[in-house]
Amino acid sequence: MADKSIFILGASRGIGLGLVREFLARGWHVVASERSEGEALHALACDRLQIVTCDVTDPESYEKLGLADAAFDILLVNAGITGARHQDATQATETEIAEVMTTNAFGPARAARTLLPTLKDGGTLAFMSSLLGSIADSSGGFDLYRTSKASLNMLAKGIAEQQADPREIAVLALHPGWVQTDMGGPNATLTIDESVTGLSDVLESAGGKGFRYVDYAGKDLPF
């Protein structure tokens, strides 16, 4: 896989960091981004890893990455926060809504559109979503986070509709499972290694074109 490359936006910890480890282990070239220098990511330094600095909420930061000559097989936007203290739609403040929606939905979509020229025709664009973004599966509650991920799924599908035919790009909205990260907590059912192994298999085998909403095991989810 020495000729394969992936850009992971949001790779300093948790699932993003786990994906860096996994793709390096599979022999890929990896460009990984961080908002500020993270010890764990830099500990993986090798000749197949390039670390860059950017923030999904700051367009200027990823516009200046200097990746114009890159040709990635996979472009993965891994961004998400639980964010607001008030998740209920009747309590969330305008500031809380703006922060979560920018970080979880519009920031990732904007970054993806900006970075699309670095993705090979026939490549895979992926977003880290959540089952909580499924409208069909929703049981209500956790309003702000659910809405942000549903919005991300909609934005991802829109990119697929606009880009899939001319460029043969596969666009994925990925549910990593309930994972033992800072966000998922210690009682989550999956380890980071279990999640990223499955996610990496899904990413490597994506192919084709158009939009899919899938979990870490490759199971299609209700939109």
Phi, psi and chi 1 to 4 in degrees:
 res  aa     phi    psi   chi1   chi2   chi3   chi4
   1 MET       -   16.8  -72.0  -68.7  178.5      -
   2 ALA   -61.2  -22.6      -      -      -      -
   3 ASP   -93.1    2.9   60.1  -24.4      -      -
   4 LYS   -95.6  144.6  -65.2  -74.5 -171.5  177.4
   5 SER  -140.7  149.0   63.6      -      -      -
   6 ILE  -137.7  140.9 -179.7  171.7      -      -
   7 PHE  -108.4  123.3  176.8   52.8      -      -
   8 ILE  -112.8  109.1  -57.4  173.2      -      -
   9 LEU   -89.6  111.7 -163.8  164.1      -      -
  10 GLY   100.8   72.5      -      -      -      -
  11 ALA  -131.4   17.2      -      -      -      -
  12 SER   -86.6  -13.6   60.5      -      -      -
  13 ARG  -160.6  173.4   61.0 -168.8  177.9   94.8
  14 GLY    56.0 -135.6      -      -      -      -
  15 ILE   -65.0  -39.1  -67.0  171.1      -      -
  16 GLY   -59.7  -46.8      -      -      -      -
  17 LEU   -63.5  -41.1  179.9   62.4      -      -
  18 GLY   -60.8  -37.7      -      -      -      -
  19 LEU   -68.3  -35.4  -74.6  165.0      -      -
  20 VAL   -59.9  -49.3  173.7      -      -      -
  21 ARG   -57.7  -44.7  -71.4 -164.4 -179.0  100.9
  22 GLU   -66.6  -45.3 -178.4   66.4   21.9      -
  23 PHE   -70.8  -32.9  -85.4   95.8      -      -
  24 LEU   -63.4  -42.0  -72.3  174.6      -      -
  25 ALA   -64.1  -27.4      -      -      -      -
  26 ARG   -86.9    1.7  -63.7 -177.2 -177.2 -149.2
  27 GLY    89.8   12.3      -      -      -      -
  28 TRP   -82.6  156.6  -76.8   56.8      -      -
  29 HIS   -83.7  133.3  -70.0  -83.3      -      -
  30 VAL  -125.9  128.6  179.0      -      -      -
  31 VAL  -106.9  122.0  176.9      -      -      -
  32 ALA  -122.2  136.2      -      -      -      -
  33 SER  -107.4  151.5   83.2      -      -      -
  34 GLU  -138.1  154.9   58.6 -176.5    1.6      -
  35 ARG   -81.7  -37.7  -75.3 -175.5  -61.6  174.8
  36 SER  -143.6  161.0   57.5      -      -      -
  37 GLU   -61.9  125.6 -175.0  168.1  -29.4      -
  38 GLY  -114.1  129.2      -      -      -      -
  39 GLU   -60.6  -42.2 -176.9  177.5  -18.9      -
  40 ALA   -64.3  -40.7      -      -      -      -
  41 LEU   -66.8  -45.1  179.4   58.0      -      -
  42 HIS   -68.4  -22.2  -75.0  -99.9      -      -
  43 ALA   -67.7  -15.6      -      -      -      -
  44 LEU   -89.8    5.7  -58.6  176.9      -      -
  45 ALA   -48.8  130.7      -      -      -      -
  46 CYS  -162.0  176.2   66.2      -      -      -
  47 ASP   -73.8   -7.1   60.5   -0.5      -      -
  48 ARG  -104.2    7.5  -72.9 -175.2  -70.9  105.6
  49 LEU  -121.6  125.6  174.4   61.7      -      -
  50 GLN  -116.7  128.4  177.5 -174.2   -6.1      -
  51 ILE  -108.0  129.5  -60.2  171.9      -      -
  52 VAL  -125.8  164.7  -62.6      -      -      -
  53 THR  -115.0  125.0  -58.9      -      -      -
  54 CYS  -162.5  168.5   69.4      -      -      -
  55 ASP  -133.8  125.9 -175.4  -22.8      -      -
  56 VAL   -60.4  -21.3   73.9      -      -      -
  57 THR   -90.7    0.5   66.9      -      -      -
  58 ASP  -124.5   92.7  178.6    7.6      -      -
  59 PRO   -54.9  -37.1  -24.3   33.9      -      -
  60 GLU   -61.3  -31.2 -170.2  172.2  -51.6      -
  61 SER   -68.6  -37.1   70.9      -      -      -
  62 TYR   -93.5  -16.7   48.8   76.4      -      -
  63 GLU   -68.9  -23.7  -71.3  167.9   -2.9      -
  64 LYS  -102.9   20.8  -66.3 -177.6  176.0 -179.8
  65 LEU   -73.6  -17.8  -74.9  177.5      -      -
  66 GLY    72.8   36.7      -      -      -      -
  67 LEU  -104.6   19.6  -61.0  174.7      -      -
  68 ALA   -57.0  -31.4      -      -      -      -
  69 ASP   -94.0    4.3  -64.3  -32.4      -      -
  70 ALA   -73.2  156.5      -      -      -      -
  71 ALA  -143.8   83.5      -      -      -      -
  72 PHE   -83.2  146.3  -64.1  111.7      -      -
  73 ASP   -81.2  -33.0  -63.6  -84.2      -      -
  74 ILE  -134.2  136.2  -61.9  172.6      -      -
  75 LEU  -121.4  114.4  173.2   58.8      -      -
  76 LEU  -117.1  121.9  170.1   61.7      -      -
  77 VAL  -101.4  106.6 -176.0      -      -      -
  78 ASN  -109.9   96.2  172.5   49.4      -      -
  79 ALA  -145.0  139.0      -      -      -      -
  80 GLY   177.1  137.4      -      -      -      -
  81 ILE  -132.6  148.4   56.8  172.0      -      -
  82 THR   -71.6  -43.3  -54.2      -      -      -
  83 GLY    73.9 -111.3      -      -      -      -
  84 ALA   -55.5  140.3      -      -      -      -
  85 ARG   -66.2  -33.6 -179.0  168.0   66.2   90.4
  86 HIS  -101.6  107.1  -60.1  113.2      -      -
  87 GLN   -93.0  -21.3  -74.8  -72.7  -27.1      -
  88 ASP   -69.2  136.3 -170.1  -72.3      -      -
  89 ALA   -60.6  -25.1      -      -      -      -
  90 THR   -84.2  -10.6   63.3      -      -      -
  91 GLN  -116.6  -26.0  -61.7  175.2  -16.8      -
  92 ALA   -60.5  134.7      -      -      -      -
  93 THR   -83.9  165.1   66.9      -      -      -
  94 GLU   -60.5  -37.8  -69.7 -176.2    5.7      -
  95 THR   -65.3  -43.2  -61.7      -      -      -
  96 GLU   -64.4  -42.9  -70.1  170.8  -28.3      -
  97 ILE   -61.8  -45.6  -66.7  168.4      -      -
  98 ALA   -62.0  -42.3      -      -      -      -
  99 GLU   -64.8  -48.0  178.7 -173.4   25.0      -
 100 VAL   -69.7  -43.1  174.0      -      -      -
 101 MET   -67.4  -36.8  -67.7  -61.5  -70.5      -
 102 THR   -68.2  -44.8  -61.2      -      -      -
 103 THR   -72.3  -39.2  -56.4      -      -      -
 104 ASN   -93.9  -21.7  -70.2    3.8      -      -
 105 ALA  -127.7  -67.8      -      -      -      -
 106 PHE   -72.6  -34.4  -72.1   92.5      -      -
 107 GLY   -60.7  -52.9      -      -      -      -
 108 PRO   -58.8  -40.8  -29.6   37.5      -      -
 109 ALA   -66.2  -40.9      -      -      -      -
 110 ARG   -65.7  -42.5 -175.0  166.6   50.4 -164.6
 111 ALA   -62.5  -43.1      -      -      -      -
 112 ALA   -62.2  -44.4      -      -      -      -
 113 ARG   -63.7  -38.1  -70.8 -179.7 -178.5  -85.5
 114 THR   -66.9  -39.8  -59.5      -      -      -
 115 LEU   -90.5   -5.5  -65.5  166.8      -      -
 116 LEU   -53.3  -35.9  -97.9  178.1      -      -
 117 PRO   -60.9  -18.4  -27.2   37.1      -      -
 118 THR   -85.6   -5.0   69.3      -      -      -
 119 LEU   -94.0  132.5 -177.4   67.0      -      -
 120 LYS   -62.7  148.0  -66.2  177.9 -178.5  176.9
 121 ASP   -58.9  135.2  -71.8   -5.8      -      -
 122 GLY    85.5    1.9      -      -      -      -
 123 GLY   -83.3 -172.6      -      -      -      -
 124 THR  -123.5  125.5  -62.3      -      -      -
 125 LEU  -104.1  128.3  169.1   64.3      -      -
 126 ALA  -132.7  147.5      -      -      -      -
 127 PHE  -123.4  140.2  -62.2   89.0      -      -
 128 MET   -82.8  106.2 -161.7   63.0   68.5      -
 129 SER  -105.8 -145.9 -175.5      -      -      -
 130 SER  -165.8  150.7  169.6      -      -      -
 131 LEU   -60.4  -26.4  179.6   60.0      -      -
 132 LEU   -65.8  -11.6  -66.5 -178.1      -      -
 133 GLY   -85.8   -2.0      -      -      -      -
 134 SER   -77.7  120.4  168.9      -      -      -
 135 ILE   -69.8  -42.0  -64.8  173.4      -      -
 136 ALA   -63.6  -33.4      -      -      -      -
 137 ASP   -93.6   -4.0 -170.7   66.5      -      -
 138 SER   -66.1  136.1  178.1      -      -      -
 139 SER  -108.1    8.9   57.1      -      -      -
 140 GLY    83.2  174.7      -      -      -      -
 141 GLY    82.1  166.4      -      -      -      -
 142 PHE    50.2   46.8 -141.5   44.9      -      -
 143 ASP   -55.5  -47.4  -60.9  -23.1      -      -
 144 LEU   -68.5  -46.4 -173.3   48.2      -      -
 145 TYR   -64.3  -45.7 -176.9   79.2      -      -
 146 ARG   -57.5  -46.1  -75.0 -178.6 -175.2  -86.1
 147 THR   -64.3  -38.7  -58.5      -      -      -
 148 SER   -64.3  -38.8   70.9      -      -      -
 149 LYS   -76.4  -33.5  -70.3  -59.8 -173.3  178.3
 150 ALA   -63.7  -38.7      -      -      -      -
 151 SER   -65.2  -41.6  -62.6      -      -      -
 152 LEU   -59.1  -44.4  174.6   63.6      -      -
 153 ASN   -59.7  -42.1  -68.1  -11.5      -      -
 154 MET   -64.1  -44.6  177.5   60.7   74.7      -
 155 LEU   -64.2  -39.0  -68.6  164.0      -      -
 156 ALA   -64.1  -42.8      -      -      -      -
 157 LYS   -64.0  -37.0 -171.0  174.5 -172.2  -61.5
 158 GLY   -62.8  -41.1      -      -      -      -
 159 ILE   -62.4  -41.2  -67.4  172.8      -      -
 160 ALA   -61.6  -43.6      -      -      -      -
 161 GLU   -63.3  -33.3  -66.8  -65.7  -30.5      -
 162 GLN   -86.0  -24.7  -66.0  167.7   -9.4      -
 163 GLN  -113.8  -22.0  -60.2  -69.7  -27.8      -
 164 ALA   -61.5  -46.8      -      -      -      -
 165 ASP   -68.3  -53.0  -78.8  -25.5      -      -
 166 PRO   -67.2  -27.7   21.9  -32.3      -      -
 167 ARG  -118.3   -1.6  -63.1 -167.6   55.0 -166.1
 168 GLU    57.3   40.9  -58.9  -69.7  -44.6      -
 169 ILE   -92.8  135.6  -70.4  172.0      -      -
 170 ALA   -89.5  134.0      -      -      -      -
 171 VAL  -119.9  123.4 -180.0      -      -      -
 172 LEU  -117.2  136.6  -56.5  179.2      -      -
 173 ALA  -106.0  118.5      -      -      -      -
 174 LEU  -106.7  132.1  -62.2  169.8      -      -
 175 HIS  -101.9  115.0  169.0   50.4      -      -
 176 PRO   -79.5   -3.3   31.0  -36.1      -      -
 177 GLY    90.0  179.0      -      -      -      -
 178 TRP   -88.9  106.2 -175.3   21.6      -      -
 179 VAL  -114.2  145.6 -173.3      -      -      -
 180 GLN   -76.3   73.8  -64.0  166.2   11.9      -
 181 THR  -118.3 -177.6   60.7      -      -      -
 182 ASP   -58.6  -37.3  -69.6  -17.2      -      -
 183 MET   -76.2  -44.5 -177.5 -175.7  -68.3      -
 184 GLY   -74.0  -29.3      -      -      -      -
 185 GLY    85.5  166.6      -      -      -      -
 186 PRO   -71.5  -16.6   27.2  -35.6      -      -
 187 ASN   -90.9    1.9  -64.6  -37.8      -      -
 188 ALA   -61.2  155.9      -      -      -      -
 189 THR   -85.4  -15.1   55.3      -      -      -
 190 LEU  -119.9  141.8  -68.3  173.7      -      -
 191 THR   -79.0  163.1   65.9      -      -      -
 192 ILE   -59.9  -42.7  -70.9  174.6      -      -
 193 ASP   -60.3  -41.9  -74.0  -14.1      -      -
 194 GLU   -63.5  -43.3  -71.0  169.8  -28.3      -
 195 SER   -66.3  -48.5  175.9      -      -      -
 196 VAL   -71.5  -28.6  -58.2      -      -      -
 197 THR   -62.6  -46.1  -62.5      -      -      -
 198 GLY   -66.4  -44.6      -      -      -      -
 199 LEU   -59.5  -41.5  -70.6  169.8      -      -
 200 SER   -65.3  -39.3  -60.7      -      -      -
 201 ASP   -61.9  -43.7  -71.1  -17.8      -      -
 202 VAL   -62.6  -44.3  171.0      -      -      -
 203 LEU   -64.7  -42.8  -73.3  164.1      -      -
 204 GLU   -66.1  -30.5  -81.5 -165.6  -41.4      -
 205 SER  -102.2    7.9   62.4      -      -      -
 206 ALA   -55.7  -66.4      -      -      -      -
 207 GLY    54.3 -173.4      -      -      -      -
 208 GLY    63.7 -156.3      -      -      -      -
 209 LYS  -146.6  164.9   65.4  177.9 -177.7  178.8
 210 GLY    94.0 -174.0      -      -      -      -
 211 PHE  -101.8  138.5  174.9   78.6      -      -
 212 ARG  -137.9  143.7  -71.8 -176.0   68.2 -158.6
 213 TYR  -114.4  107.9  178.9   28.2      -      -
 214 VAL  -137.2  160.2  -63.6      -      -      -
 215 ASP   -97.2 -176.8   70.6    7.3      -      -
 216 TYR   -65.9  -15.9   69.5   98.1      -      -
 217 ALA   -97.7    3.2      -      -      -      -
 218 GLY    86.1    8.8      -      -      -      -
 219 LYS   -79.7  129.4  176.6 -175.1  175.4 -177.1
 220 ASP   -68.9  138.0  -73.7  -70.7      -      -
 221 LEU  -109.6  151.5  -58.9  174.1      -      -
 222 PRO   -70.6  130.2   26.4  -34.6      -      -
 223 PHE   -72.1      - -170.5   67.1      -      -
